[in-house]
Amino acid sequence: MSLSKRLIFLAFILLLFGSALAACGGEPVPVKDTEADFVLALPRFVVDIDENGMPTVAGFSPELLALLGVDVKQFAMDPEIVNWFTQANVQHIELVQKDDGIYVFVNGVLMPHLGWNTEDLQTMTDAMTKLGVIKPEFQMILRFLVPFIQHTGLDVALRFPMQPTAEEIPLRDIDAPIESVAVAEDVAPMAVVKARVTFDEMGAPSILGLSTRDLAEAGLVGLRNVGLAPETLQKMKEAGISKVTIQTTPNGIIFWINDEQLPYIVWNDEYLNRAADLYAQLYFMPQYELQRELVKTILPALARIEGEVTFEFPH
């Protein structure tokens, strides 16, 4: 490609990018440390999904994006899922990345979401690399990216086809601050659930010295195959992971690997009730009536349970 053609192509890309930002409108996602050496804060990008699952990004059609070498077909959603959302009146899902996590909105309502800090992200990256989820050659790249993630503000809203008779639900007001999670009062828990599960060299779990193998020999044959595969245990050993802890609190669910905290799920009573309502909205069919009742009862109760489960692995 000649220099003049390259310049024209670059100008075309910059024009499209500028047009996309103009089409987005609104203010950029707020980032706390605006004086940092790197800050990237973009306005909301709206992606419209049609009934076939094909996306239109910021008003640009798949045909126009194809001119830039972007094949939107690889980002297409399953049409059955799109139809499911339409029938359940899920009109839009919005993901907002800020320095402290990823906020999830469904029909403009904030749901339980992901929270983090720099140490959490580094621990997760290291663990995923050791377990083979991330290839070693990408580990250094991801470690370099972690500080950038915490100085980046992104907002992507996916809009789905509406039912003909449905009333349009507006996207959340981007000028309004995202509601903060109120720290729960120090009240007595409804229940306390704690357990230490130990896995032996064969992958069989046990509590208080009683393993699933013992229970199987006592007649509970269905528990014979409950446990971890030898390959999984070997990966845990090679990764140096001897302990995984999961703890529920009134403000969320926290995960640790070897006493190092991972990104966590943020919740409170209100968010859990919203999640239960969303489940009922998605599984509105008569055959899910029992499941809806169970979720409506159990999910909000999680914030009032003091739970901690520790899994210990051979090392």
VEXVEX-227253 format. One record per residue (C-alpha): x, y, z. Coordinates in Angstrom, 1 decimal, padded with zeros to 4 digits, always signed. Example, Ala and Ser with C-alpha at 12.3 -4.5 7.8 and 13.67 -1.06 7.14 Angstrom:
! VEXVEX-227253
PT       xx       yy       zz
PT   +012.3   -004.5   +007.8
PT   +013.7   -001.1   +007.1
END
This chain:
! VEXVEX-227253
PT       xx       yy       zz
PT   +000.0   +000.0   +000.0
PT   +001.4   +003.4   -001.0
PT   +002.0   +006.1   +001.6
PT   -000.8   +008.2   +000.3
PT   -003.3   +005.3   +000.5
PT   -002.1   +004.6   +004.0
PT   -002.7   +008.2   +005.0
PT   -006.2   +008.1   +003.5
PT   -007.0   +004.8   +005.2
PT   -005.7   +006.2   +008.6
PT   -007.7   +009.4   +008.1
PT   -010.8   +007.2   +007.3
PT   -010.3   +005.2   +010.5
PT   -009.9   +008.4   +012.6
PT   -013.0   +009.9   +011.0
PT   -015.0   +006.8   +011.9
PT   -013.6   +006.7   +015.4
PT   -014.5   +010.4   +015.9
PT   -017.9   +009.8   +014.4
PT   -018.4   +006.8   +016.8
PT   -017.5   +009.0   +019.8
PT   -019.8   +011.7   +018.6
PT   -022.6   +009.2   +018.1
PT   -022.1   +007.9   +021.7
PT   -022.5   +011.3   +023.3
PT   -022.6   +011.9   +027.0
PT   -019.7   +012.2   +029.4
PT   -016.8   +009.8   +029.6
PT   -016.8   +007.2   +032.4
PT   -015.3   +008.9   +035.5
PT   -011.8   +007.7   +036.5
PT   -010.6   +008.6   +040.0
PT   -007.0   +009.5   +039.3
PT   -007.2   +011.8   +036.3
PT   -003.6   +013.1   +037.0
PT   -002.0   +009.7   +036.4
PT   +000.5   +009.1   +033.7
PT   -002.2   +007.2   +031.7
PT   -005.9   +007.8   +031.6
PT   -008.4   +006.4   +029.1
PT   -012.0   +007.4   +029.7
PT   -014.5   +006.9   +027.0
PT   -018.3   +007.6   +026.7
PT   -020.9   +004.9   +026.4
PT   -020.8   +002.7   +023.3
PT   -024.2   +001.3   +022.4
PT   -024.3   -002.0   +020.5
PT   -027.7   -002.8   +018.9
PT   -028.3   -006.6   +018.5
PT   -030.8   -007.6   +015.9
PT   -033.1   -010.6   +016.0
PT   -030.4   -012.7   +014.2
PT   -027.8   -011.8   +016.8
PT   -025.8   -009.4   +014.5
PT   -024.4   -006.3   +016.2
PT   -024.5   -002.8   +015.0
PT   -021.8   -000.7   +016.8
PT   -022.5   +003.0   +017.5
PT   -024.7   +003.1   +014.5
PT   -022.2   +001.6   +012.1
PT   -023.6   -001.3   +010.1
PT   -021.7   -004.7   +009.7
PT   -021.1   -003.8   +006.1
PT   -019.3   -000.5   +007.0
PT   -017.2   -002.2   +009.7
PT   -016.3   -004.9   +007.2
PT   -014.5   -002.2   +005.2
PT   -012.1   -001.9   +008.2
PT   -011.5   -005.6   +008.3
PT   -013.8   -006.1   +011.3
PT   -016.0   -009.2   +010.8
PT   -018.9   -008.7   +013.2
PT   -020.1   -012.2   +012.6
PT   -017.5   -013.5   +015.1
PT   -019.1   -011.3   +017.7
PT   -022.7   -012.4   +016.8
PT   -025.0   -013.7   +019.6
PT   -027.0   -016.9   +019.4
PT   -030.4   -015.9   +017.9
PT   -032.1   -018.2   +020.5
PT   -030.6   -016.2   +023.3
PT   -031.6   -012.9   +021.7
PT   -035.2   -014.2   +021.3
PT   -035.1   -015.4   +025.0
PT   -034.1   -011.9   +026.1
PT   -036.8   -010.4   +023.9
PT   -039.5   -012.7   +025.4
PT   -038.3   -011.9   +028.9
PT   -038.3   -008.2   +028.2
PT   -034.6   -007.8   +028.8
PT   -034.1   -004.7   +026.7
PT   -030.5   -003.9   +027.4
PT   -027.5   -005.0   +029.4
PT   -024.8   -002.5   +030.3
PT   -021.2   -003.1   +031.5
PT   -019.3   -000.2   +033.0
PT   -015.6   -000.7   +033.8
PT   -014.1   +001.6   +036.4
PT   -011.0   +001.6   +038.5
PT   -012.6   -000.5   +041.1
PT   -014.5   -003.2   +039.1
PT   -017.1   -003.9   +036.4
PT   -020.6   -002.7   +037.1
PT   -023.5   -004.7   +035.6
PT   -026.9   -003.1   +034.7
PT   -029.9   -004.9   +033.4
PT   -032.7   -002.7   +032.1
PT   -030.9   +000.2   +033.8
PT   -030.9   -001.6   +037.3
PT   -027.5   -002.3   +039.0
PT   -027.0   -006.0   +039.8
PT   -024.4   -007.8   +041.9
PT   -021.1   -007.1   +040.1
PT   -017.3   -007.6   +040.1
PT   -015.0   -005.6   +042.4
PT   -011.2   -005.5   +042.5
PT   -008.0   -003.7   +043.3
PT   -004.5   -003.9   +041.8
PT   -003.4   -006.8   +044.1
PT   -006.5   -008.8   +043.4
PT   -006.0   -008.5   +039.6
PT   -002.3   -009.5   +039.9
PT   -003.2   -012.5   +042.0
PT   -005.8   -013.6   +039.6
PT   -003.5   -013.2   +036.6
PT   -000.7   -015.3   +038.3
PT   -003.2   -018.0   +039.3
PT   -004.7   -018.3   +035.9
PT   -001.2   -018.6   +034.3
PT   -000.1   -021.3   +036.8
PT   -003.2   -023.3   +036.1
PT   -002.7   -023.1   +032.4
PT   -005.8   -020.9   +031.7
PT   -003.4   -018.2   +030.4
PT   -000.4   -019.1   +028.3
PT   +002.9   -018.1   +029.9
PT   +003.8   -015.9   +027.0
PT   +000.8   -013.7   +027.7
PT   +001.4   -013.5   +031.5
PT   +003.9   -010.6   +031.3
PT   +001.6   -008.7   +028.9
PT   -001.3   -009.1   +031.3
PT   +000.8   -008.0   +034.3
PT   +001.7   -004.8   +032.3
PT   -002.0   -004.3   +031.5
PT   -003.2   -004.5   +035.1
PT   -002.2   -000.9   +036.0
PT   -003.8   +000.4   +032.8
PT   -007.1   -001.4   +033.6
PT   -007.4   +000.6   +036.8
PT   -007.0   +003.8   +034.9
PT   -009.5   +003.0   +032.1
PT   -013.2   +003.9   +032.0
PT   -015.3   +001.9   +029.6
PT   -019.1   +001.7   +029.1
PT   -020.7   -000.8   +026.7
PT   -024.5   -001.2   +026.4
PT   -026.0   -004.0   +024.5
PT   -029.6   -003.4   +023.3
PT   -031.9   -006.2   +022.2
PT   -035.0   -006.3   +020.1
PT   -038.2   -005.4   +022.0
PT   -041.6   -007.0   +021.9
PT   -044.0   -005.0   +019.8
PT   -046.2   -004.2   +022.8
PT   -043.4   -003.6   +025.3
PT   -042.8   -000.1   +026.8
PT   -039.3   +001.1   +026.1
PT   -037.0   +001.1   +029.2
PT   -034.5   +003.9   +029.0
PT   -030.8   +003.3   +029.5
PT   -029.5   +004.4   +032.8
PT   -028.7   +008.2   +033.2
PT   -025.0   +008.5   +032.5
PT   -024.9   +011.9   +034.2
PT   -026.1   +010.3   +037.4
PT   -023.4   +008.8   +039.7
PT   -023.4   +005.1   +040.0
PT   -024.9   +004.1   +043.3
PT   -022.4   +003.0   +045.9
PT   -022.7   -000.1   +048.0
PT   -023.9   +000.7   +051.5
PT   -021.8   -001.1   +054.1
PT   -024.1   -003.5   +055.9
PT   -024.8   -002.9   +059.5
PT   -023.0   -005.2   +062.0
PT   -026.0   -007.4   +062.8
PT   -026.1   -011.0   +063.9
PT   -026.1   -013.5   +061.0
PT   -029.2   -015.6   +060.2
PT   -027.0   -018.7   +060.0
PT   -023.3   -019.6   +060.3
PT   -021.9   -022.1   +057.8
PT   -018.2   -023.1   +058.0
PT   -016.4   -026.1   +056.6
PT   -012.9   -027.3   +055.9
PT   -012.8   -029.7   +053.0
PT   -009.6   -031.7   +052.6
PT   -008.7   -033.6   +049.3
PT   -006.4   -036.6   +049.5
PT   -003.9   -037.7   +046.9
PT   -006.7   -039.5   +044.9
PT   -008.9   -036.4   +044.9
PT   -011.5   -037.6   +047.4
PT   -012.8   -034.9   +049.6
PT   -013.3   -035.3   +053.4
PT   -014.7   -033.3   +056.3
PT   -013.7   -034.1   +059.9
PT   -011.9   -037.2   +058.5
PT   -015.0   -038.6   +056.8
PT   -014.5   -038.9   +053.0
PT   -016.8   -039.6   +050.2
PT   -015.0   -042.9   +049.7
PT   -016.0   -043.9   +053.3
PT   -019.6   -042.9   +052.6
PT   -019.6   -044.9   +049.3
PT   -018.4   -048.0   +051.2
PT   -021.1   -047.4   +053.7
PT   -023.7   -047.7   +051.0
PT   -023.9   -044.2   +049.4
PT   -022.6   -045.5   +046.1
PT   -023.5   -042.3   +044.3
PT   -020.7   -040.5   +046.1
PT   -017.9   -042.8   +044.9
PT   -017.0   -040.6   +042.0
PT   -017.4   -037.2   +043.8
PT   -014.0   -035.5   +043.9
PT   -011.2   -034.0   +041.8
PT   -009.6   -035.7   +038.8
PT   -005.8   -036.6   +039.3
PT   -005.0   -034.2   +036.4
PT   -006.7   -031.3   +038.3
PT   -004.8   -032.1   +041.5
PT   -001.5   -032.2   +039.6
PT   -002.2   -028.8   +038.1
PT   -002.9   -027.5   +041.6
PT   +000.4   -028.9   +042.8
PT   +002.3   -027.4   +039.9
PT   +000.7   -024.1   +040.5
PT   +001.6   -024.2   +044.2
PT   -002.1   -023.9   +045.2
PT   -002.6   -025.6   +048.5
PT   -005.8   -023.7   +049.7
PT   -008.8   -022.0   +048.2
PT   -011.2   -020.1   +050.5
PT   -014.7   -018.8   +049.7
PT   -016.3   -016.4   +052.2
PT   -019.8   -014.8   +052.2
PT   -020.4   -011.5   +053.9
PT   -023.3   -009.0   +053.9
PT   -021.3   -007.0   +051.3
PT   -020.3   -009.7   +048.9
PT   -018.5   -013.0   +048.3
PT   -014.8   -013.1   +048.6
PT   -012.3   -015.6   +047.2
PT   -008.7   -016.4   +048.3
PT   -006.0   -018.5   +046.9
PT   -003.3   -019.3   +049.4
PT   -004.6   -016.4   +051.6
PT   -004.2   -014.0   +048.7
PT   -007.5   -012.3   +047.7
PT   -008.9   -012.4   +044.2
PT   -011.5   -010.1   +042.6
PT   -014.7   -010.4   +044.5
PT   -018.5   -010.2   +043.8
PT   -020.2   -007.2   +045.3
PT   -023.7   -007.5   +046.7
PT   -026.1   -006.4   +049.4
PT   -029.7   -007.2   +050.3
PT   -031.0   -004.9   +047.5
PT   -028.7   -006.3   +044.8
PT   -029.5   -009.9   +045.7
PT   -033.3   -009.1   +045.6
PT   -032.8   -007.6   +042.2
PT   -030.9   -010.7   +041.0
PT   -033.7   -012.9   +042.2
PT   -036.2   -010.7   +040.4
PT   -034.1   -011.0   +037.2
PT   -034.0   -014.8   +037.5
PT   -037.8   -014.8   +037.7
PT   -038.0   -012.5   +034.7
PT   -035.8   -014.7   +032.6
PT   -037.4   -018.0   +033.7
PT   -041.0   -016.8   +033.5
PT   -042.2   -020.1   +032.0
PT   -044.6   -022.2   +034.1
PT   -042.2   -025.2   +034.4
PT   -039.8   -023.0   +036.4
PT   -042.2   -022.0   +039.1
PT   -040.5   -024.0   +041.8
PT   -037.1   -022.8   +040.9
PT   -038.3   -019.2   +040.9
PT   -039.7   -019.7   +044.5
PT   -036.4   -021.2   +045.6
PT   -034.2   -018.5   +044.2
PT   -036.5   -015.8   +045.6
PT   -036.1   -017.4   +049.0
PT   -032.5   -018.4   +049.0
PT   -030.6   -015.7   +047.0
PT   -031.5   -012.7   +049.2
PT   -030.7   -014.8   +052.3
PT   -027.0   -015.1   +051.2
PT   -026.3   -011.6   +052.6
PT   -027.4   -012.8   +056.1
PT   -025.3   -016.0   +056.1
PT   -021.9   -016.0   +057.7
PT   -020.3   -018.6   +055.4
PT   -016.7   -019.7   +054.9
PT   -015.6   -022.9   +053.1
PT   -011.9   -023.7   +052.8
PT   -010.7   -026.4   +050.3
PT   -007.2   -027.8   +051.1
PT   -005.2   -029.7   +048.5
PT   -002.2   -032.0   +048.8
PT   +001.1   -030.3   +048.2
END
